Amino acid sequence: MLTQKRKFAKKYCKYSQMKVDYIDYKDTSLIKISLSERGKIMPRRLTGTSKKHQEMVEIAIKRARHMAIIPYVVDTKNLSAPAFMTFK
């Protein structure tokens, strides 16, 4: 059997590389790494995030949505803008 070479780069955990111990729901710059342009939580298989950090990301995103830092629903008519804006 012939082995095929990978056509894509190996995925790695961005949070492990940044040496993040805890992902806080108030830190939107960390949270937006794992959000799609529509505001959905990106799965581990697409982002390469480790299990430990993915669980922290999910909890932080859900808390941020509950506290109205990140919207639950994004306007699909205007997708040129980011999914959420940081409050000033």
N, C-alpha and C positions, 0 to 999 in steps of 0.2 A: 504494500500500500504506500502510496506517495503522500507525504505530509505537505500540507499547504502552509505557506507563510501567512502570517497575519497581515491583513490589509488595513488595519487600524492600530492606533497606538494603545498601549495598555492603560487602562483607566486607573486613576489613583485618587485618594481622598484629599481634597483641597484643605479640609479642616485639619487633618493630621500634618500636612506640610506646613500650615501656618501655626502649628502647635497650639491649637485652641483646646482649652480644658472644658469650658462650658459655653454653650450658645444661649445667650440671653434674648428674650423676646423683644427687648427694647433696642437691640443692636440690629437695625434694618440692613446695614451694609453686609453683615454676615448672612442674614436670612435670605436676601435677594439672590444669592448664589444658587440656591436650591429651588427657586421659583421660575416657572415658565413665564412667557410674555403675557399670558392670560391670567397669571396669578395662581396657577396650580402647583402643587408640590411635585417636584421631579422625582422619579423613582431611582433607587440605587443603581439599577442596571444601566441607566443612562448617564448618571453623574459620576459613578465610581466611588461614592461616599461609603465610608465604613459603616457597619451596623450600629455601632455605638453613637457615632455622630449623626447618622440618619434619624435615630430615635430622638436625639436632642433637637434636631432641626424640626421634626414634626411637632413636637411639644411646643417649641418656641413659636412656630408659625400659627398653630392653633390658638395659643395664648395671645399673640399679637392681633389676630383676627378678632378675638373676643374683646380685646381692649381697644379696637378700632384703629390700630396703627396700620394694619394692612386690610384692604377691603376683601370681603368674601366674593364679590362679583365684580368683574371688570367689564367696562363698556367695550363690546366687540366691534362697534362701528369705528372706533378711534384706536386702532391697535398700534399706530405709529408712536404714541406716547408710552412711557414705561407703565408697568402693571400698577405700581403705586408710587406715590410721591412722598418724600419725607416732609413732615410738618415743620414749618419754620417758626 
